[in-house]
Amino acid sequence: MARKSADVQRTGEVSVNAPQTLPAVGFSRWEQLRQFIPVSRETWRKLVKEGRAPQPQRWTERCTVYSNEEVHRWMKNPAAYQVQISIAV
């Protein structure tokens, strides 16, 4: 039987070939962000709710994404981050 060399980790999970850096533009789901965010998913959810982390966008009922540009802005200074409110005219 062939071995799944680099794709199988010691825990038995299949890796997803995650990028080494977060792209500067575009959108990412939590599973893509978690390796770059130094807090748990629950802490991240609380920060979002308090307006101290980038607000998610719901694309579908089961697909929530975050702007990579906003996540990079948050990572530069998490303590001073504030959500930018844009007013449509």
N, C-alpha and C positions, 0 to 999 in steps of 0.2 A: 504494500500500500504506500502511495506517495505521501511524503510528509509536507505539511503546509508551512514550511520553514518560517519566513518572516511574518506571515499572516496570523500565526497563533501565538499568543502570549502565554506566560506561565499560568495565568488564571483560566485559560481555556477560551478567552474571548477573542474574537476576530478583530484585528485592528482595521481602522478605516483609512489608513494612510493619511493621517491628519497633517495639515501644513505646519511647518516650524514657526511661522509667523502669521499673525492675523492680517488678512488683506486690508489695504487702506480704504478701499471703497467696496460697496456692495452690502450684502446682508448676511447675517449668520444666525443659526438657531443656537439654543443653549448648548447642545451637545458639541457644537463646534467651538463655542466660546469657553467652555469650562476649563480647558487647559491653560487659558490665558488670564482667567479671572481668579484672584486669590481668596475668594470667599465661597461658601457653600451655595447651593441653589436656593435654599430657603433664605439665607442672608441677602442674596442678590434680589430675590423677590421683594423682601422688605425694603431694601434700598430703592428699588423701582417705585414701590408704593409711596415712599416718602419723597420722591422726586430727587433723590440723591444718586441715581443711576439712570442710564438711558432708558427711555420709554419704549416698550415693545410695539410692534405693529402686528396685528392679527391679519394674516392673509387669508386663512380659512379657519374653520372651527378648530382644527388640530394643528395648524401651522402658525407659530409665533416666531417672528424674527426681530433682530436688533440691527440697527445701522452700524456698520463697522466704523464709520467716521466718528459717530458719537461714542462708541466704545473706546476708540483710541483717545478721544478727548477726555473721557472719564479716567483712563489709565494714566494719563499724564499727571493728573492731580485729583485723586478720588475724594479727598477731604473738601476741596473747594468746588467740586462739580455741581452745577445747577442745570436743570433742564431748560433749554432755550425755547421760549414760547414764540411761535410765529403767528402773526395775525394776518389772515387773508383779507384782502380788500376787494 
